[in-house]
Amino acid sequence: MRIISRYGAILMMQTMKLESHVGNDGMLHIPLPEVKDADVEVIIVYQQVQKPQKRQWSPEFLSTFGAWEGEVLERAPQEEQSEREPFL
């Protein structure tokens, strides 16, 4: 995006998206390797990242594993499958 500064200079606004970590000190470090010894104007819009929780089986569910004490389970004979239309 091109911006004209209050002094008449044409400035190029740069946009970057990154994920970073804010330390215990509350500081966010943003590397700008292409900018050296310069004043910059920064606008920050941030959102905390929600890390997906690892899905796990509950202990109650796992306690049922191997708990069947009835007759032996057997799969019933399967009927012959009918012919289907082919996928295109």
mmCIF file as gemmi writes it, N, C-alpha and C atoms, coordinates in Angstrom:
data_model
loop_
_atom_site.group_PDB
_atom_site.id
_atom_site.type_symbol
_atom_site.label_atom_id
_atom_site.label_alt_id
_atom_site.label_comp_id
_atom_site.label_asym_id
_atom_site.label_entity_id
_atom_site.label_seq_id
_atom_site.pdbx_PDB_ins_code
_atom_site.Cartn_x
_atom_site.Cartn_y
_atom_site.Cartn_z
_atom_site.occupancy
_atom_site.B_iso_or_equiv
_atom_site.pdbx_formal_charge
_atom_site.auth_seq_id
_atom_site.auth_asym_id
_atom_site.pdbx_PDB_model_num
ATOM 1 N N . MET Axp A 1 ? 0.848 -1.152 0 1 0 ? 1 A 1
ATOM 2 C CA . MET Axp A 1 ? 0 0 0 1 0 ? 1 A 1
ATOM 3 C C . MET Axp A 1 ? 0.902 1.227 0 1 0 ? 1 A 1
ATOM 4 N N . ARG Axp A 2 ? 0.611 2.204 -0.833 1 0 ? 2 A 1
ATOM 5 C CA . ARG Axp A 2 ? 1.404 3.426 -0.885 1 0 ? 2 A 1
ATOM 6 C C . ARG Axp A 2 ? 0.715 4.507 -0.063 1 0 ? 2 A 1
ATOM 7 N N . ILE Axp A 3 ? 1.479 5.153 0.777 1 0 ? 3 A 1
ATOM 8 C CA . ILE Axp A 3 ? 0.988 6.225 1.635 1 0 ? 3 A 1
ATOM 9 C C . ILE Axp A 3 ? 1.876 7.447 1.413 1 0 ? 3 A 1
ATOM 10 N N . ILE Axp A 4 ? 1.287 8.621 1.409 1 0 ? 4 A 1
ATOM 11 C CA . ILE Axp A 4 ? 2.076 9.847 1.334 1 0 ? 4 A 1
ATOM 12 C C . ILE Axp A 4 ? 2.143 10.42 2.747 1 0 ? 4 A 1
ATOM 13 N N . SER Axp A 5 ? 3.338 10.602 3.237 1 0 ? 5 A 1
ATOM 14 C CA . SER Axp A 5 ? 3.516 11.091 4.611 1 0 ? 5 A 1
ATOM 15 C C . SER Axp A 5 ? 3.182 12.572 4.695 1 0 ? 5 A 1
ATOM 16 N N . ARG Axp A 6 ? 3.117 13.087 5.897 1 0 ? 6 A 1
ATOM 17 C CA . ARG Axp A 6 ? 2.816 14.512 6.088 1 0 ? 6 A 1
ATOM 18 C C . ARG Axp A 6 ? 3.931 15.394 5.545 1 0 ? 6 A 1
ATOM 19 N N . TYR Axp A 7 ? 5.073 14.823 5.242 1 0 ? 7 A 1
ATOM 20 C CA . TYR Axp A 7 ? 6.188 15.582 4.679 1 0 ? 7 A 1
ATOM 21 C C . TYR Axp A 7 ? 6.261 15.435 3.162 1 0 ? 7 A 1
ATOM 22 N N . GLY Axp A 8 ? 5.284 14.725 2.567 1 0 ? 8 A 1
ATOM 23 C CA . GLY Axp A 8 ? 5.244 14.576 1.116 1 0 ? 8 A 1
ATOM 24 C C . GLY Axp A 8 ? 5.985 13.365 0.579 1 0 ? 8 A 1
ATOM 25 N N . ALA Axp A 9 ? 6.61 12.59 1.438 1 0 ? 9 A 1
ATOM 26 C CA . ALA Axp A 9 ? 7.346 11.402 0.986 1 0 ? 9 A 1
ATOM 27 C C . ALA Axp A 9 ? 6.37 10.257 0.727 1 0 ? 9 A 1
ATOM 28 N N . ILE Axp A 10 ? 6.66 9.472 -0.282 1 0 ? 10 A 1
ATOM 29 C CA . ILE Axp A 10 ? 5.845 8.293 -0.567 1 0 ? 10 A 1
ATOM 30 C C . ILE Axp A 10 ? 6.389 7.133 0.255 1 0 ? 10 A 1
ATOM 31 N N . LEU Axp A 11 ? 5.528 6.56 1.066 1 0 ? 11 A 1
ATOM 32 C CA . LEU Axp A 11 ? 5.926 5.464 1.942 1 0 ? 11 A 1
ATOM 33 C C . LEU Axp A 11 ? 5.229 4.184 1.511 1 0 ? 11 A 1
ATOM 34 N N . MET Axp A 12 ? 5.906 3.091 1.691 1 0 ? 12 A 1
ATOM 35 C CA . MET Axp A 12 ? 5.32 1.79 1.395 1 0 ? 12 A 1
ATOM 36 C C . MET Axp A 12 ? 4.968 1.112 2.712 1 0 ? 12 A 1
ATOM 37 N N . MET Axp A 13 ? 3.688 0.808 2.908 1 0 ? 13 A 1
ATOM 38 C CA . MET Axp A 13 ? 3.245 0.092 4.097 1 0 ? 13 A 1
ATOM 39 C C . MET Axp A 13 ? 3.436 -1.395 3.835 1 0 ? 13 A 1
ATOM 40 N N . GLN Axp A 14 ? 3.974 -2.079 4.787 1 0 ? 14 A 1
ATOM 41 C CA . GLN Axp A 14 ? 4.192 -3.52 4.67 1 0 ? 14 A 1
ATOM 42 C C . GLN Axp A 14 ? 3.262 -4.233 5.638 1 0 ? 14 A 1
ATOM 43 N N . THR Axp A 15 ? 2.741 -5.353 5.218 1 0 ? 15 A 1
ATOM 44 C CA . THR Axp A 15 ? 1.881 -6.171 6.063 1 0 ? 15 A 1
ATOM 45 C C . THR Axp A 15 ? 2.563 -7.508 6.275 1 0 ? 15 A 1
ATOM 46 N N . MET Axp A 16 ? 2.519 -7.977 7.497 1 0 ? 16 A 1
ATOM 47 C CA . MET Axp A 16 ? 3.07 -9.296 7.779 1 0 ? 16 A 1
ATOM 48 C C . MET Axp A 16 ? 2.18 -9.987 8.793 1 0 ? 16 A 1
ATOM 49 N N . LYS Axp A 17 ? 2.075 -11.284 8.669 1 0 ? 17 A 1
ATOM 50 C CA . LYS Axp A 17 ? 1.317 -12.086 9.627 1 0 ? 17 A 1
ATOM 51 C C . LYS Axp A 17 ? 2.27 -13.117 10.195 1 0 ? 17 A 1
ATOM 52 N N . LEU Axp A 18 ? 2.273 -13.241 11.506 1 0 ? 18 A 1
ATOM 53 C CA . LEU Axp A 18 ? 3.146 -14.226 12.117 1 0 ? 18 A 1
ATOM 54 C C . LEU Axp A 18 ? 2.539 -14.701 13.422 1 0 ? 18 A 1
ATOM 55 N N . GLU Axp A 19 ? 2.981 -15.838 13.86 1 0 ? 19 A 1
ATOM 56 C CA . GLU Axp A 19 ? 2.625 -16.344 15.181 1 0 ? 19 A 1
ATOM 57 C C . GLU Axp A 19 ? 3.893 -16.275 16.014 1 0 ? 19 A 1
ATOM 58 N N . SER Axp A 20 ? 3.751 -15.735 17.205 1 0 ? 20 A 1
ATOM 59 C CA . SER Axp A 20 ? 4.904 -15.575 18.072 1 0 ? 20 A 1
ATOM 60 C C . SER Axp A 20 ? 4.473 -15.871 19.498 1 0 ? 20 A 1
ATOM 61 N N . HIS Axp A 21 ? 5.424 -15.821 20.406 1 0 ? 21 A 1
ATOM 62 C CA . HIS Axp A 21 ? 5.152 -16.113 21.809 1 0 ? 21 A 1
ATOM 63 C C . HIS Axp A 21 ? 5.445 -14.877 22.645 1 0 ? 21 A 1
ATOM 64 N N . VAL Axp A 22 ? 4.526 -14.535 23.514 1 0 ? 22 A 1
ATOM 65 C CA . VAL Axp A 22 ? 4.744 -13.441 24.461 1 0 ? 22 A 1
ATOM 66 C C . VAL Axp A 22 ? 5.263 -14.077 25.737 1 0 ? 22 A 1
ATOM 67 N N . GLY Axp A 23 ? 6.434 -13.665 26.168 1 0 ? 23 A 1
ATOM 68 C CA . GLY Axp A 23 ? 7.068 -14.245 27.349 1 0 ? 23 A 1
ATOM 69 C C . GLY Axp A 23 ? 6.436 -13.764 28.642 1 0 ? 23 A 1
ATOM 70 N N . ASN Axp A 24 ? 6.956 -14.27 29.753 1 0 ? 24 A 1
ATOM 71 C CA . ASN Axp A 24 ? 6.472 -13.874 31.082 1 0 ? 24 A 1
ATOM 72 C C . ASN Axp A 24 ? 6.597 -12.379 31.326 1 0 ? 24 A 1
ATOM 73 N N . ASP Axp A 25 ? 7.504 -11.74 30.602 1 0 ? 25 A 1
ATOM 74 C CA . ASP Axp A 25 ? 7.692 -10.298 30.777 1 0 ? 25 A 1
ATOM 75 C C . ASP Axp A 25 ? 6.663 -9.479 30.006 1 0 ? 25 A 1
ATOM 76 N N . GLY Axp A 26 ? 5.791 -10.146 29.244 1 0 ? 26 A 1
ATOM 77 C CA . GLY Axp A 26 ? 4.767 -9.441 28.471 1 0 ? 26 A 1
ATOM 78 C C . GLY Axp A 26 ? 5.302 -8.805 27.202 1 0 ? 26 A 1
ATOM 79 N N . MET Axp A 27 ? 6.506 -9.15 26.805 1 0 ? 27 A 1
ATOM 80 C CA . MET Axp A 27 ? 7.121 -8.539 25.629 1 0 ? 27 A 1
ATOM 81 C C . MET Axp A 27 ? 6.923 -9.415 24.398 1 0 ? 27 A 1
ATOM 82 N N . LEU Axp A 28 ? 6.545 -8.786 23.314 1 0 ? 28 A 1
ATOM 83 C CA . LEU Axp A 28 ? 6.431 -9.444 22.013 1 0 ? 28 A 1
ATOM 84 C C . LEU Axp A 28 ? 7.573 -8.937 21.153 1 0 ? 28 A 1
ATOM 85 N N . HIS Axp A 29 ? 8.36 -9.828 20.626 1 0 ? 29 A 1
ATOM 86 C CA . HIS Axp A 29 ? 9.494 -9.456 19.793 1 0 ? 29 A 1
ATOM 87 C C . HIS Axp A 29 ? 9.134 -9.72 18.336 1 0 ? 29 A 1
ATOM 88 N N . ILE Axp A 30 ? 9.253 -8.684 17.52 1 0 ? 30 A 1
ATOM 89 C CA . ILE Axp A 30 ? 8.917 -8.796 16.093 1 0 ? 30 A 1
ATOM 90 C C . ILE Axp A 30 ? 10.177 -8.506 15.288 1 0 ? 30 A 1
ATOM 91 N N . PRO Axp A 31 ? 10.734 -9.506 14.627 1 0 ? 31 A 1
ATOM 92 C CA . PRO Axp A 31 ? 11.94 -9.272 13.828 1 0 ? 31 A 1
ATOM 93 C C . PRO Axp A 31 ? 11.582 -8.546 12.521 1 0 ? 31 A 1
ATOM 94 N N . LEU Axp A 32 ? 12.34 -7.513 12.196 1 0 ? 32 A 1
ATOM 95 C CA . LEU Axp A 32 ? 12.188 -6.787 10.933 1 0 ? 32 A 1
ATOM 96 C C . LEU Axp A 32 ? 13.557 -6.713 10.264 1 0 ? 32 A 1
ATOM 97 N N . PRO Axp A 33 ? 14.041 -7.807 9.688 1 0 ? 33 A 1
ATOM 98 C CA . PRO Axp A 33 ? 15.403 -7.84 9.158 1 0 ? 33 A 1
ATOM 99 C C . PRO Axp A 33 ? 15.648 -6.837 8.025 1 0 ? 33 A 1
ATOM 100 N N . GLU Axp A 34 ? 14.592 -6.414 7.313 1 0 ? 34 A 1
ATOM 101 C CA . GLU Axp A 34 ? 14.798 -5.497 6.193 1 0 ? 34 A 1
ATOM 102 C C . GLU Axp A 34 ? 14.837 -4.027 6.641 1 0 ? 34 A 1
ATOM 103 N N . VAL Axp A 35 ? 14.555 -3.751 7.922 1 0 ? 35 A 1
ATOM 104 C CA . VAL Axp A 35 ? 14.566 -2.388 8.438 1 0 ? 35 A 1
ATOM 105 C C . VAL Axp A 35 ? 15.699 -2.26 9.45 1 0 ? 35 A 1
ATOM 106 N N . LYS Axp A 36 ? 16.576 -1.3 9.215 1 0 ? 36 A 1
ATOM 107 C CA . LYS Axp A 36 ? 17.695 -1.097 10.132 1 0 ? 36 A 1
ATOM 108 C C . LYS Axp A 36 ? 17.845 0.404 10.393 1 0 ? 36 A 1
ATOM 109 N N . ASP Axp A 37 ? 18.069 0.745 11.655 1 0 ? 37 A 1
ATOM 110 C CA . ASP Axp A 37 ? 18.318 2.122 12.051 1 0 ? 37 A 1
ATOM 111 C C . ASP Axp A 37 ? 17.286 3.08 11.451 1 0 ? 37 A 1
ATOM 112 N N . ALA Axp A 38 ? 15.997 2.788 11.68 1 0 ? 38 A 1
ATOM 113 C CA . ALA Axp A 38 ? 14.916 3.609 11.125 1 0 ? 38 A 1
ATOM 114 C C . ALA Axp A 38 ? 13.769 3.679 12.114 1 0 ? 38 A 1
ATOM 115 N N . ASP Axp A 39 ? 13.029 4.767 12.05 1 0 ? 39 A 1
ATOM 116 C CA . ASP Axp A 39 ? 11.809 4.889 12.837 1 0 ? 39 A 1
ATOM 117 C C . ASP Axp A 39 ? 10.681 4.242 12.049 1 0 ? 39 A 1
ATOM 118 N N . VAL Axp A 40 ? 9.803 3.524 12.738 1 0 ? 40 A 1
ATOM 119 C CA . VAL Axp A 40 ? 8.674 2.875 12.081 1 0 ? 40 A 1
ATOM 120 C C . VAL Axp A 40 ? 7.393 3.177 12.845 1 0 ? 40 A 1
ATOM 121 N N . GLU Axp A 41 ? 6.294 3.173 12.124 1 0 ? 41 A 1
ATOM 122 C CA . GLU Axp A 41 ? 4.98 3.277 12.743 1 0 ? 41 A 1
ATOM 123 C C . GLU Axp A 41 ? 4.385 1.877 12.708 1 0 ? 41 A 1
ATOM 124 N N . VAL Axp A 42 ? 3.881 1.428 13.832 1 0 ? 42 A 1
ATOM 125 C CA . VAL Axp A 42 ? 3.394 0.055 13.934 1 0 ? 42 A 1
ATOM 126 C C . VAL Axp A 42 ? 1.965 0.07 14.444 1 0 ? 42 A 1
ATOM 127 N N . ILE Axp A 43 ? 1.119 -0.719 13.799 1 0 ? 43 A 1
ATOM 128 C CA . ILE Axp A 43 ? -0.245 -0.945 14.275 1 0 ? 43 A 1
ATOM 129 C C . ILE Axp A 43 ? -0.341 -2.429 14.574 1 0 ? 43 A 1
ATOM 130 N N . ILE Axp A 44 ? -0.774 -2.766 15.762 1 0 ? 44 A 1
ATOM 131 C CA . ILE Axp A 44 ? -0.843 -4.179 16.142 1 0 ? 44 A 1
ATOM 132 C C . ILE Axp A 44 ? -2.296 -4.558 16.408 1 0 ? 44 A 1
ATOM 133 N N . VAL Axp A 45 ? -2.727 -5.599 15.743 1 0 ? 45 A 1
ATOM 134 C CA . VAL Axp A 45 ? -4.012 -6.232 16.024 1 0 ? 45 A 1
ATOM 135 C C . VAL Axp A 45 ? -3.655 -7.665 16.394 1 0 ? 45 A 1
ATOM 136 N N . TYR Axp A 46 ? -4.007 -8.081 17.599 1 0 ? 46 A 1
ATOM 137 C CA . TYR Axp A 46 ? -3.582 -9.419 18.003 1 0 ? 46 A 1
ATOM 138 C C . TYR Axp A 46 ? -4.754 -10.244 18.494 1 0 ? 46 A 1
ATOM 139 N N . GLN Axp A 47 ? -4.539 -11.533 18.478 1 0 ? 47 A 1
ATOM 140 C CA . GLN Axp A 47 ? -5.536 -12.497 18.934 1 0 ? 47 A 1
ATOM 141 C C . GLN Axp A 47 ? -4.778 -13.655 19.558 1 0 ? 47 A 1
ATOM 142 N N . GLN Axp A 48 ? -5.207 -14.073 20.742 1 0 ? 48 A 1
ATOM 143 C CA . GLN Axp A 48 ? -4.556 -15.223 21.358 1 0 ? 48 A 1
ATOM 144 C C . GLN Axp A 48 ? -4.867 -16.472 20.551 1 0 ? 48 A 1
ATOM 145 N N . VAL Axp A 49 ? -3.868 -17.315 20.39 1 0 ? 49 A 1
ATOM 146 C CA . VAL Axp A 49 ? -4.018 -18.557 19.637 1 0 ? 49 A 1
ATOM 147 C C . VAL Axp A 49 ? -4.602 -19.612 20.555 1 0 ? 49 A 1
ATOM 148 N N . GLN Axp A 50 ? -5.676 -20.23 20.112 1 0 ? 50 A 1
ATOM 149 C CA . GLN Axp A 50 ? -6.282 -21.324 20.865 1 0 ? 50 A 1
ATOM 150 C C . GLN Axp A 50 ? -5.682 -22.626 20.35 1 0 ? 50 A 1
ATOM 151 N N . LYS Axp A 51 ? -4.893 -23.255 21.172 1 0 ? 51 A 1
ATOM 152 C CA . LYS Axp A 51 ? -4.29 -24.525 20.765 1 0 ? 51 A 1
ATOM 153 C C . LYS Axp A 51 ? -5.331 -25.625 20.887 1 0 ? 51 A 1
ATOM 154 N N . PRO Axp A 52 ? -5.438 -26.46 19.857 1 0 ? 52 A 1
ATOM 155 C CA . PRO Axp A 52 ? -6.414 -27.557 19.946 1 0 ? 52 A 1
ATOM 156 C C . PRO Axp A 52 ? -6.052 -28.517 21.068 1 0 ? 52 A 1
ATOM 157 N N . GLN Axp A 53 ? -7.062 -28.937 21.783 1 0 ? 53 A 1
ATOM 158 C CA . GLN Axp A 53 ? -6.818 -29.894 22.857 1 0 ? 53 A 1
ATOM 159 C C . GLN Axp A 53 ? -6.695 -31.293 22.262 1 0 ? 53 A 1
ATOM 160 N N . LYS Axp A 54 ? -5.787 -32.062 22.829 1 0 ? 54 A 1
ATOM 161 C CA . LYS Axp A 54 ? -5.6 -33.428 22.381 1 0 ? 54 A 1
ATOM 162 C C . LYS Axp A 54 ? -6.809 -34.24 22.826 1 0 ? 54 A 1
ATOM 163 N N . ARG Axp A 55 ? -7.425 -34.922 21.878 1 0 ? 55 A 1
ATOM 164 C CA . ARG Axp A 55 ? -8.597 -35.734 22.214 1 0 ? 55 A 1
ATOM 165 C C . ARG Axp A 55 ? -8.144 -37.028 22.853 1 0 ? 55 A 1
ATOM 166 N N . GLN Axp A 56 ? -8.771 -37.368 23.949 1 0 ? 56 A 1
ATOM 167 C CA . GLN Axp A 56 ? -8.409 -38.581 24.66 1 0 ? 56 A 1
ATOM 168 C C . GLN Axp A 56 ? -9.682 -39.325 25.066 1 0 ? 56 A 1
ATOM 169 N N . TRP Axp A 57 ? -9.553 -40.628 25.167 1 0 ? 57 A 1
ATOM 170 C CA . TRP Axp A 57 ? -10.659 -41.429 25.677 1 0 ? 57 A 1
ATOM 171 C C . TRP Axp A 57 ? -10.737 -41.242 27.187 1 0 ? 57 A 1
ATOM 172 N N . SER Axp A 58 ? -11.961 -41.163 27.674 1 0 ? 58 A 1
ATOM 173 C CA . SER Axp A 58 ? -12.128 -40.989 29.113 1 0 ? 58 A 1
ATOM 174 C C . SER Axp A 58 ? -11.775 -42.293 29.838 1 0 ? 58 A 1
ATOM 175 N N . PRO Axp A 59 ? -11.324 -42.199 31.098 1 0 ? 59 A 1
ATOM 176 C CA . PRO Axp A 59 ? -11.016 -43.41 31.867 1 0 ? 59 A 1
ATOM 177 C C . PRO Axp A 59 ? -12.237 -44.312 32.006 1 0 ? 59 A 1
ATOM 178 N N . GLU Axp A 60 ? -13.442 -43.731 32.091 1 0 ? 60 A 1
ATOM 179 C CA . GLU Axp A 60 ? -14.664 -44.538 32.195 1 0 ? 60 A 1
ATOM 180 C C . GLU Axp A 60 ? -14.849 -45.396 30.944 1 0 ? 60 A 1
ATOM 181 N N . PHE Axp A 61 ? -14.585 -44.82 29.776 1 0 ? 61 A 1
ATOM 182 C CA . PHE Axp A 61 ? -14.713 -45.588 28.536 1 0 ? 61 A 1
ATOM 183 C C . PHE Axp A 61 ? -13.663 -46.689 28.472 1 0 ? 61 A 1
ATOM 184 N N . LEU Axp A 62 ? -12.425 -46.334 28.798 1 0 ? 62 A 1
ATOM 185 C CA . LEU Axp A 62 ? -11.35 -47.325 28.723 1 0 ? 62 A 1
ATOM 186 C C . LEU Axp A 62 ? -11.537 -48.464 29.709 1 0 ? 62 A 1
ATOM 187 N N . SER Axp A 63 ? -12.23 -48.199 30.811 1 0 ? 63 A 1
ATOM 188 C CA . SER Axp A 63 ? -12.433 -49.265 31.794 1 0 ? 63 A 1
ATOM 189 C C . SER Axp A 63 ? -13.36 -50.353 31.253 1 0 ? 63 A 1
ATOM 190 N N . THR Axp A 64 ? -14.106 -50.083 30.182 1 0 ? 64 A 1
ATOM 191 C CA . THR Axp A 64 ? -15.003 -51.1 29.609 1 0 ? 64 A 1
ATOM 192 C C . THR Axp A 64 ? -14.267 -52.05 28.67 1 0 ? 64 A 1
ATOM 193 N N . PHE Axp A 65 ? -13.031 -51.729 28.302 1 0 ? 65 A 1
ATOM 194 C CA . PHE Axp A 65 ? -12.282 -52.57 27.37 1 0 ? 65 A 1
ATOM 195 C C . PHE Axp A 65 ? -12.076 -53.962 27.958 1 0 ? 65 A 1
ATOM 196 N N . GLY Axp A 66 ? -12.513 -54.955 27.21 1 0 ? 66 A 1
ATOM 197 C CA . GLY Axp A 66 ? -12.351 -56.336 27.647 1 0 ? 66 A 1
ATOM 198 C C . GLY Axp A 66 ? -13.3 -56.754 28.756 1 0 ? 66 A 1
ATOM 199 N N . ALA Axp A 67 ? -14.344 -55.945 29.009 1 0 ? 67 A 1
ATOM 200 C CA . ALA Axp A 67 ? -15.235 -56.232 30.135 1 0 ? 67 A 1
ATOM 201 C C . ALA Axp A 67 ? -16.394 -57.164 29.773 1 0 ? 67 A 1
ATOM 202 N N . TRP Axp A 68 ? -16.59 -57.483 28.489 1 0 ? 68 A 1
ATOM 203 C CA . TRP Axp A 68 ? -17.712 -58.342 28.083 1 0 ? 68 A 1
ATOM 204 C C . TRP Axp A 68 ? -17.515 -59.737 28.65 1 0 ? 68 A 1
ATOM 205 N N . GLU Axp A 69 ? -18.546 -60.231 29.355 1 0 ? 69 A 1
ATOM 206 C CA . GLU Axp A 69 ? -18.438 -61.536 29.975 1 0 ? 69 A 1
ATOM 207 C C . GLU Axp A 69 ? -19.535 -62.489 29.505 1 0 ? 69 A 1
ATOM 208 N N . GLY Axp A 70 ? -20.264 -62.088 28.471 1 0 ? 70 A 1
ATOM 209 C CA . GLY Axp A 70 ? -21.354 -62.93 27.957 1 0 ? 70 A 1
ATOM 210 C C . GLY Axp A 70 ? -20.825 -63.955 26.97 1 0 ? 70 A 1
ATOM 211 N N . GLU Axp A 71 ? -21.762 -64.462 26.138 1 0 ? 71 A 1
ATOM 212 C CA . GLU Axp A 71 ? -21.363 -65.461 25.142 1 0 ? 71 A 1
ATOM 213 C C . GLU Axp A 71 ? -20.421 -64.836 24.123 1 0 ? 71 A 1
ATOM 214 N N . VAL Axp A 72 ? -19.698 -65.707 23.411 1 0 ? 72 A 1
ATOM 215 C CA . VAL Axp A 72 ? -18.747 -65.24 22.406 1 0 ? 72 A 1
ATOM 216 C C . VAL Axp A 72 ? -19.51 -64.502 21.312 1 0 ? 72 A 1
ATOM 217 N N . LEU Axp A 73 ? -18.992 -63.355 20.944 1 0 ? 73 A 1
ATOM 218 C CA . LEU Axp A 73 ? -19.627 -62.567 19.888 1 0 ? 73 A 1
ATOM 219 C C . LEU Axp A 73 ? -19.124 -63.043 18.535 1 0 ? 73 A 1
ATOM 220 N N . GLU Axp A 74 ? -20.09 -63.286 17.638 1 0 ? 74 A 1
ATOM 221 C CA . GLU Axp A 74 ? -19.728 -63.713 16.287 1 0 ? 74 A 1
ATOM 222 C C . GLU Axp A 74 ? -20.471 -62.849 15.29 1 0 ? 74 A 1
ATOM 223 N N . ARG Axp A 75 ? -19.822 -62.584 14.178 1 0 ? 75 A 1
ATOM 224 C CA . ARG Axp A 75 ? -20.445 -61.796 13.129 1 0 ? 75 A 1
ATOM 225 C C . ARG Axp A 75 ? -21.371 -62.709 12.326 1 0 ? 75 A 1
ATOM 226 N N . ALA Axp A 76 ? -22.581 -62.234 12.098 1 0 ? 76 A 1
ATOM 227 C CA . ALA Axp A 76 ? -23.548 -63.008 11.314 1 0 ? 76 A 1
ATOM 228 C C . ALA Axp A 76 ? -23.089 -63.079 9.866 1 0 ? 76 A 1
ATOM 229 N N . PRO Axp A 77 ? -23.47 -64.156 9.162 1 0 ? 77 A 1
ATOM 230 C CA . PRO Axp A 77 ? -23.113 -64.252 7.736 1 0 ? 77 A 1
ATOM 231 C C . PRO Axp A 77 ? -23.677 -63.049 6.974 1 0 ? 77 A 1
ATOM 232 N N . GLN Axp A 78 ? -22.895 -62.57 6.028 1 0 ? 78 A 1
ATOM 233 C CA . GLN Axp A 78 ? -23.298 -61.404 5.242 1 0 ? 78 A 1
ATOM 234 C C . GLN Axp A 78 ? -23.912 -61.856 3.924 1 0 ? 78 A 1
ATOM 235 N N . GLU Axp A 79 ? -24.95 -61.138 3.513 1 0 ? 79 A 1
ATOM 236 C CA . GLU Axp A 79 ? -25.575 -61.438 2.227 1 0 ? 79 A 1
ATOM 237 C C . GLU Axp A 79 ? -24.676 -60.982 1.097 1 0 ? 79 A 1
ATOM 238 N N . GLU Axp A 80 ? -24.922 -61.536 -0.076 1 0 ? 80 A 1
ATOM 239 C CA . GLU Axp A 80 ? -24.178 -61.141 -1.257 1 0 ? 80 A 1
ATOM 240 C C . GLU Axp A 80 ? -24.511 -59.69 -1.596 1 0 ? 80 A 1
ATOM 241 N N . GLN Axp A 81 ? -23.504 -58.886 -1.908 1 0 ? 81 A 1
ATOM 242 C CA . GLN Axp A 81 ? -23.757 -57.492 -2.232 1 0 ? 81 A 1
ATOM 243 C C . GLN Axp A 81 ? -24.325 -57.377 -3.642 1 0 ? 81 A 1
ATOM 244 N N . SER Axp A 82 ? -25.292 -56.476 -3.807 1 0 ? 82 A 1
ATOM 245 C CA . SER Axp A 82 ? -25.823 -56.248 -5.15 1 0 ? 82 A 1
ATOM 246 C C . SER Axp A 82 ? -24.85 -55.391 -5.938 1 0 ? 82 A 1
ATOM 247 N N . GLU Axp A 83 ? -24.93 -55.491 -7.268 1 0 ? 83 A 1
ATOM 248 C CA . GLU Axp A 83 ? -24.033 -54.721 -8.104 1 0 ? 83 A 1
ATOM 249 C C . GLU Axp A 83 ? -24.465 -53.268 -8.11 1 0 ? 83 A 1
ATOM 250 N N . ARG Axp A 84 ? -23.505 -52.379 -8.011 1 0 ? 84 A 1
ATOM 251 C CA . ARG Axp A 84 ? -23.789 -50.956 -7.955 1 0 ? 84 A 1
ATOM 252 C C . ARG Axp A 84 ? -23.343 -50.257 -9.222 1 0 ? 84 A 1
ATOM 253 N N . GLU Axp A 85 ? -23.899 -49.059 -9.429 1 0 ? 85 A 1
ATOM 254 C CA . GLU Axp A 85 ? -23.477 -48.245 -10.559 1 0 ? 85 A 1
ATOM 255 C C . GLU Axp A 85 ? -22.035 -47.788 -10.309 1 0 ? 85 A 1
ATOM 256 N N . PRO Axp A 86 ? -21.195 -47.791 -11.338 1 0 ? 86 A 1
ATOM 257 C CA . PRO Axp A 86 ? -19.813 -47.337 -11.133 1 0 ? 86 A 1
ATOM 258 C C . PRO Axp A 86 ? -19.761 -45.818 -10.923 1 0 ? 86 A 1
ATOM 259 N N . PHE Axp A 87 ? -18.746 -45.384 -10.183 1 0 ? 87 A 1
ATOM 260 C CA . PHE Axp A 87 ? -18.514 -43.946 -10.002 1 0 ? 87 A 1
ATOM 261 C C . PHE Axp A 87 ? -17.973 -43.37 -11.305 1 0 ? 87 A 1
ATOM 262 N N . LEU Axp A 88 ? -18.315 -42.158 -11.575 1 0 ? 88 A 1
ATOM 263 C CA . LEU Axp A 88 ? -17.821 -41.515 -12.787 1 0 ? 88 A 1
ATOM 264 C C . LEU Axp A 88 ? -16.582 -40.726 -12.519 1 0 ? 88 A 1
